[in-house]
Amino acid sequence: MGTTPPPRFAPPDERPEPGHRGDRSEERGAFAWFRALSPRGRRAFGGAFGGFALDSYDFFTLPLGMVAIAAYFSLDTGQTGLLTTVTLVVSAVGGALAGILADRIGRVKALVITVGTYALFTVLCGFAPNYEMLLVFRALQGLGFGGEWAVGAILVAEYASAKHRGRTLGAIQSSWAVGWALAVVVYTLVFRFLDQDTAWRVLFWTGALPALLILYVRRNVSDAPEAAERRRESAEKGSFTAIFGPGLGRTTVFAVLLSTGVQGGYYTLATWVPTYLKTERGLTVVGTGGYLTFLISGAFIGYLTGGYLTDKLGRKRNITLFAGLSAICIFAYTNIPSGANSLLLVLGFPLGFCMSAIFSGFGSFLSELYPAAVRGTGQGFTYNTGRGLGAFFPTLVGFLAGSWGVGGALIFGAIGYGIAVLALFGLPETRGRELL
């Protein structure tokens, strides 16, 4: 079997931008990245944005309902942490499989499969009769959850120009905050009007929403023609061994390490902050929703800002900058004196901003590290293997929470960001790289 050569670096303007219509005004302004997309590219953007937003929505049904679930099944913190860990560990398998499918059957078909999978098993979580079945359904939800982001990001990356790819993929990442916000709104309403033994089940049942997105994607979205043609011509499309072969093996190892660190830090916070606010800060359901509003608002703006900076500063500098700032925010957030909840509210914004801005370059960075024939395989494997390994951070927090407290144990999120920075020493800078 031949080896897959690494992508070639080329200046951003060596080729015409996909969808660019020749009007120089298209290159200027806050939404130049969107105007530069072709009509097909804009429809792909809509499908990927919606898919990732609803992916986020279905993920957060668990952390938001965790206190009620723990009470209903009489779980300790280790068992509740395991619910998130199993989702993320299985998502590594789902992401790798979805990436291979994306290279072999196409981005759009793989996107439909992943969205349908996570929607189905989120709904089934609401019917779980016991903890063991909830664990199984949540694990299977991870199969679709793991694959959706990688497939959607690649689909849009192959339409986006090198000049605007960071901002375009940063906007896709911002949909995570949109889905998170929607989940908080629904959670607040459901838990206000229903008793908590019923409310957590209803919250899972609302996870059927993504089924509507499938209809849009099937009717309106198609793969980028040039990338699809290059993929069809390759004898190694969807080859798992190729991403560990000469020229790509080192990249794959360090990309996994990078993803592990960033996602270990992120999912520690995403899983345990709602519980921390309730159990250690004494906030009500409505109060928790208010604090999360600041956190999510910061996240949304962080994704968009990070997308801009990843094009301006480069992929590696953007990640390094926000890894350091995220670690500082975690330390500050978890060491606020008792009774100073107003300060907790204020710090929620920069915490959400920094821990989200670091993700904005991931979609472009990982896409640029691999050629078209194995782009899905490489991105799906590295991002989701990192997510699976990073999943052990929330579990560790759960087991240490009994002796350290949730707030004290959250410091392990900062360790994850340190691992991410170290991983960057083994990866190239890809800003301006054309996709081959």
N, C-alpha and C positions, 0 to 999 in steps of 0.2 A: 504493500500500500504506500502511495506517495505521501509526502508530508504537505501540510497546509502552510504556505508562507505567511509570515506576519503581514499585517496591513502596511501599505506604503504611506509614508508621510507626504502630503502635498499641500502647498499653500491654499488657503481658503478660496481664493478666486482663480485657481487653475482651471476649474470647470464652471460652466453655468450652473446657477443654483436651481434645484428642482422647483418648478412652479413659478420661477421668477419671470416677470413679464417685460423686463427691460426698462422699466420706469425707475430712475434713480431715487425718486421719492419713496419708493417701496422699501428702501434700505434704512430709512430714518423713522424715528418715532418709537414710542413704547411698544407698539404692536407690529413693528416691522417683521418680527419673526413669524407672526401669523399671516400677514399679507404675502410673505414670501412662499407660503405653502400653496400648492396647486389645489384645485377643487377636490380632487381625490384625497389629497393630503389633509385637507380640512375635515373631510368626513372621517378619515382615519383618526384624526385628533379627537373628534367628538366621541367616537367609539371607545378609544383608549382612555379618555378622560372619565367617561361614565363608568367604564369597567373598573378602573382603579378606585374611584369614589365609592362605588358599591362594595368593592372588595374591602375597603376600609370600614364601611358601615357594618358589614357582616363580621369583621374581626372584632370590632369594639362592643358588639353585643355581649361578649363574654366579660371583659374587664368591668364594664358598667354594671352588669348584673351579678358580679362575683360575690358581693357581700350577701345578697339574697340567696344565691345558689349555695354558698357555704352554710348558711343557716338552715336551708331546706334539707340538705343531705348531711348535716352535722360534720362538716369537713374542717380539718386544720389548715394552717397556712401552707404547709408543704403540699397537701392534696390540691388545694386551689391553684397553687403555682404550677403544678403538674399539668393542669388543663391547658394553660398557655404553652407550656413547654412541648407537649405532645403535638399541639397544632403546628408549632414552628418546626419541630423536628421532621414531621411528615411532610411539611411544606418543602423541605429540601428535596425529597423524593419527587413530589409533584412538580417542582420547578425544573428539575433535571429532565423529567419525562416530557413536560410541556415544551421545553426548549428543543428537544429532539424532534417532537411532533412539528413544531414551528418550522424547522429546517426541512422536514420531509413532506408535510402535507400543506404547508403555508401558514402565514401568520394569522390570517382571519379565521380559518377553520380551528386552529388551536385556541384562539381567543374565545370563540363560542363554547368550546368544550370546557375550558377552565371556569368561565363565568357560570355555566350551568351546574358544574360540580360544586362550587362553593355555595351557590344558592340553595341547592337541594339539601345538603347536609347541615347548613345553618338552620333551616326549617325543622329538620328532624331532631336537632338538639332540643327544641322546644317540647318534643314528645318523649324525651328520655325518662324512663321510669325509675332509674337509679343512677348513681355516680358512675358505675362501670360503663353503662350504655352511653352516658353523656361523654365520657372519655373517648369511646369508640367513634361516635358521631363527630366529635370535635376533631379527632385525628383525621378522619376522612374529609372533613371540610378543608383541612390543610392541603390536601392534594390540589384542589382548585385554587385556593388562596395563594399557594406558592407559585403557580405558573402564570397567573394573570398579569402581574406587573411586568415580568420579563418579556412576555409576548407582546403586550401592548406598547411597551417602551421601544422595542425593536421595530415594530410596525411603523411608529411615528418617526423614529430616528432615520429610517430609510427614505422617508419623504423630505426630511428637514435638510437645509443647507448646512455645510460645515460652519459657516459664519454664525448662524443662529441656533445651532443644535442644542447648546446648553440651555438657552432661554426656553426653547420649545419643550424640551424634556423637563425643565424645571416647572413649567406650567402644568405638564401632565402630573408631576409629583404633587403639585398644590391640590389636586383633586382628593388626595388622601385627607387633607384637612377638611375639605367639604364633606366627605363621607363621615368623618369623625364628628363634625358639628351636627350633622343630621342625626347621627346616632344619639348624641347627647340630648337633642331636642325631644326625640321620640322617647328616650329613657325617662326624661323629666316628666313628660306627660303621662306615660304608662304607669310609672311608680307613684305619681300623685293620685291617680284615680282608681288604681287597682291595688289589692293587697299584694305584698311582695311575693307570696308563694305562687301567685298567678302571673304577676307582672313580668318576672324573668322569662317565663315561657312565651308570653305574648311578644316580648322583645325579640326573641329568636324567630318567631313566626313571621315577623316583618322582614326577615331576611330573604323573603321570596321576591322582593322588589327587582333584583337583577334579571329575573326572567324576562322582563319587558325590554331590557337592553338588548337581549339576544336577537329580538325581532329587528331592531334597528341595524345591528351589525350585519346580519345575514343579508339584508336588503340593500344596504348603502355603502358598505366598506369593502375595499379590495386591497391586495398587497401592492406595494410599490413595484411597477413593471420591471425596471432595470435590475433591481435587487433579485426579484423572482427569477429573471432570466439567468443571471449569474449563478444562482443557487441550482437551477435545473441543469446547467451545464457541468456542474462539479460532480465528480465521482465520489467525493467524500461528504456530501451533504448529510448533516445529522450524525456525523461520526463522533462518538464519544471518545474514542482513542486519539483522534486528531488533536483535541484540545490539550492532551498531555504529551504530544509528540514534539519533535525538535522545532524550535521557533515559538511555540505556544505554551509548553509545559511550565516554564518559570512564571510566565504571566498568570496562568491559571492558579498556581499555588498562592502567589501573593495577592491576587484578586479575592480569593477565598478568605485569606487572613484579614484583608481590608474590610470585607463585608461582615465578617464575624465580629470585629471590634465595633463597627458603627452600629450594627443591629443589636449586639449585646447591650450596648448602652441605651439604645432607643427603646427596645422592648421591655427592659427593666422599668423604665419610667412609664411607658404606656400601660403596662400591666398593673403596677403597684401604686401609682399616684392617686387614683380614685379611692383605693383602700386606705392609703395614708391620710388623705383628707378627712375621711369619715372616722377612722379609728383613733388616730393620734391628734388630729386637729379638731375633732368634734363637730364637723360640719354636717348639716342636714342634706337631704337629696337636692333640694333647690339650691342650697348654698354651694354644694359641690358643683352643680351645673354652672353656677356663676363663676366660680374659680376656673373651671375648665374652659369657659368662654374666653378668658384672657389667654390661657395656654394655647387654645386652638387658633385664636386670632393671630397670635405670634407665629404659630406654625405656618399659617397660610401666607403671611407676608414673608416669612423666612424662605419658603420654597421659591417664591418669585424672585426675591433678592438674591438668593443663592444661584438661581438660574442665570441671572445677569452676571454675577461675579465669576461664575465658572467659565463664561465666555471671555470676561475681561481679564481675570487674573490667571486663568488656567485651572484644569481639573484638580491637580494636586495641591495647589496653594489654597483653593477654596475649601477642600476637605481639611487640610491642616489648620487653617484659621478657625473653622467652626468646631473642630474636635476640641481644641483648647478652650474656646469659649463655652462649649457645652459642659465640659468637666468643671469649670469654674462655677457655672450656674447650678449644677447639681449640688456642689458643696454648699453654696449660699442658700439654696432652696431648702435643704434638709437641716440647716443649722440656725433657722430663724427661732428666736426665743418664743416660748409658750406665751400665748396671749397676743402675739403680734400678727394676727391673721391678715390685717390690712397690708402688711409688707409682703406676706405670702401671695396675696392677690397681685401686687405690683410685679413681683419677680416671676410670676407665671408667664408673663408676656415674653421677656427675653429668653426664658427657658425654652418655650415653644419655638421661638424664632431660631435659636441656635441649633437645637437638636433636629430641626427640619431642614434648615439651609444646607447642612452637610450632605443631605441626600440629593440635592438638586442636580449635582453633577454625575450621579451614578448612572442614570439612563444613557447619557451621552458617552461617559467614560468607558463603561463596559461594552457598549456597542462598538466603539472605536478600537477596542483591543482585539477584535476578532473579524475575520473576513466573512462574507455573506453565507458561505456554505455551512459554517459552524457557528454563526453569530448567535442563533437561538440556543444552541447546545452550550456554548461557552457562557453566555450571559445567564441562562437559566440555571446552570450548575453552580457558577461562582456566587451569584447573588443568594441563591436559596440554600446552598450548603452553608454559607456564612450565616444565614438566618437560622438554620437548624442548630449549628454550633452555638450561636449567640443565644439560643433559646434556653441554654442552661443557666444563664445569668438570672432570669426571673425565678427559676426554681431555687437557686442558691439563696436569693433574697428571701424566698418563702420559708426555707428551712432555718435561716438565721434570724428571721423576724422575731421569733419567740424570745431570743436572748438579747439581740441588738436593737429590736424595734424596727419597724418598717423603714422609718426615716434613716436610721443608721446603716441598715443593710443596702439602701439605695446607692451608697457610695461606690458599689461595684460597677455601676453604670459608667463612672468616670474611668475606671480601669479599662473598660472596653474601648473608650476613645483613645487611650494611650496605645493600645494594640494597633488600632487603625493607622495612627501616624507612623508607627514603625514599619507597617506593611508598605507604605508609599515609597520607601527607599528601593523596593524591588520592582517598581512599575514605571513605565515611561510616561512622559507628558504627551497628551494626544490632542490638545487644542488645535483646531484647524485641520485635522486629519480628514481626508475624504474617505467615505465608506466604499470598500471594494468588494 
